[in-house]
Structures are given as C-alpha cells and as structure tokens.
Amino acid sequence: MKHFSGGVSLLIAIVLCIGVGEIAIRTINPAPPVQFVRSQGNLNLFEHNGVPVWEEQSDNPIRYRSCATKPTANQVRIAIFGSSIFYGSSVPAEDNFSLALEGQLQERWNRPVCIVNYAQPAFAHQNKMAVAELQMGAFKPDIVLWEIWLNDYGRYVLLNDTAYNVGKLITDEDGFPFLLGLSGDTNKWLLSNSRLYEFAAFSLSEDRNRPKELDAWRTFSATHLADVPALMKTHGADVHFALCPVLHTPFQAQRETPRAEYVPVTDFLQQNQLPFVSLLDFFEGKTIEEVRIDTCCHYNSDGHAILANQFTEYFAKAYPTGP
C-alpha cells in the first residue's frame, strides 16, 4: 500500500509540474527557438503541393497592383520573388523599391510597366518556388527578379495554424521534431495542444550531425536552385538573381571576402549563364549604417531608393528598349 501511495504521489507531483510548466510557458509566451509563422490577423497560411505558403490579406500596394488585372498594350510585366528583404520589412509599403522601380523603368523604356512583388517575410527557397508555381501562369511576367538570401535552404512544415522552419532539426517521419520517442499522431497532438511540449521539442531537437552550412549550400545550389530557371523557361520569362549581403559587416569587407555560402551559388549561375547581381555592387560608396534598418539584412527607406535606382540601371542595360 505504501508503494502504491508513493507512486500516486509521484504521479500527482509530475502532473502538477507539467501543469505549472504549461501555465508558465503560456504566460511568458516565449517563441519556439526556430523561425515560425502563425496564421493570425490578416495573414493567410495554406499549403501548395505540401509546402507552407503565407500571404497578407490586405491591399498592400507592392502586391496588389491594378495594372496586373488590367494589362495595357505593350506592357512589360515583372514579378519579384523574395523574403522580408525584398518585401521591405519595417519600412512603409510606399517606400518599397518595387514601386519606384516600376515608375522609373516606365520612363526609361517609354512603355507601360507593371511590377508585382510577391516577397513575404521568412520565405525560404521552397516557399518562393511554391508562390512562383501559383502565380507565374496567372501574371505571365516577362522578367522575374529572384532574391537569394541565407535562409533559402530552410525547410518549413505546416501544423494547424503554424509553419515551422525545421531545416536544422531532427524530425520524425512526418517532418516534425519530437521527444521521448513520440511520433505520428501523438507527437502532432502534443505539438498542437501543449506549448510546453512545443517549446521543448523545438529546443531540444537540433540535429548536430546535419551537414555544415557550406555543404548545405553546395547541395542546395546543385539541386533546388536549378528549379528556378526550369520554371521560368516553362513560362517564357527571363530570370535575374540578386544576392543579398548581410548588414552587420561593412560592405567593403564583404567585397574583399565574399560569403562562402554564396560561392557555390555564383558558380552554378555562371556555369549555366544565368544573369545575377550582388547587391554589394549597388551600395558603392555607402556604409551599412546609411542604408540599413537593422543589423540583419533589411534596408531603410534610403536603401530602398538606392535599390530602385540601381535596378533601373541594371535592367535598362540588360534591355535598352525593354524586353
């Protein structure tokens, strides 16, 4: 009887500890230690061919262009795919480079130009590809501008109202991190209903045997990157790639020592004669402090104005009279 009583007491203590932990996590509300996106407010989250995709349900002018639904004769159509960098996180939408670029190219080419910017915060390569597959046939762009950033080899999975980047985690057969050997429906139920389990699973499932960053980029460049020109060829569009620098290291230092992650990318692009530009070239004579809004990768309004001016010159050189 004493053993039974002791066992019950231990069970009660464990349940109480779990309950206190659950309440604490929900009260403190720490974010899972991975990149994630929850469907909330005006953000719509869905899947396309098994890939999570999210988009604003708003009238953001960079995405919702009247010229896209009302094409005019001789119109040049340009689509932009990217992450928070080309989306313009933390700057007013009206300052996004894509809006100014549209007007400047229109003046330069003396033709109507319509630019739709499909970039979204936190997008990795797989998400950009999914959106491109959805939108290329409808918009039918002549030119595509494709952002390349260090998050590109990430991999998201969707569970209920949340997309998690699990690219650096050990996952079960369904693609989700797990604890204590739990997997399948039990694991998904716990991830969905317990913030304590969710936080623990994502905190303790790091794959320490995963390929090194450079090896991951070599694999990415040799496999997934080729999907972009293949898709563009299917839709008859020219694609141009833009490599984005970090904004915590001076531009000159990055020019002198290029990021190792981008070396296999540029090798692939050069070998396949695909046009690309490094945004480092756009900020000659500028300091990172002058154009950044944070130390990650996001530009302030002045930075976006420079992007618009420089991309105007870039495309005008590539297409003197338009495509």
BELHUMO-V995334 format. One record per run of one state. SS is the DSSP state (@ for helix, = for strand, . for the rest). FROM is the first residue (numbers start at 0). LEN is the number of residues. If there is no record, write none. Layout:
ss=SS from=FROM len=LEN
ss=SS from=FROM len=LEN
This chain:
ss=. from=0 len=1
ss=@ from=1 len=27
ss=. from=28 len=7
ss== from=35 len=3
ss=. from=38 len=4
ss== from=42 len=6
ss=. from=48 len=2
ss== from=50 len=6
ss=. from=56 len=9
ss=@ from=65 len=4
ss=. from=69 len=6
ss== from=75 len=6
ss=. from=81 len=2
ss=@ from=83 len=4
ss=. from=87 len=5
ss=@ from=92 len=3
ss=. from=95 len=1
ss=@ from=96 len=13
ss=. from=109 len=3
ss== from=112 len=5
ss=. from=117 len=7
ss=@ from=124 len=15
ss=. from=139 len=3
ss== from=142 len=6
ss=. from=148 len=7
ss== from=155 len=4
ss=. from=159 len=2
ss== from=161 len=4
ss=. from=165 len=3
ss== from=168 len=1
ss=. from=169 len=14
ss=@ from=183 len=10
ss=. from=193 len=1
ss=@ from=194 len=10
ss=. from=204 len=1
ss== from=205 len=1
ss=. from=206 len=6
ss=@ from=212 len=10
ss=. from=222 len=3
ss=@ from=225 len=9
ss=. from=234 len=3
ss== from=237 len=6
ss=. from=243 len=7
ss=@ from=250 len=6
ss=. from=256 len=3
ss=@ from=259 len=12
ss=. from=271 len=4
ss== from=275 len=3
ss=@ from=278 len=5
ss=. from=283 len=4
ss=@ from=287 len=4
ss== from=291 len=1
ss=. from=292 len=6
ss== from=298 len=1
ss=. from=299 len=1
ss=@ from=300 len=18
ss=. from=318 len=5
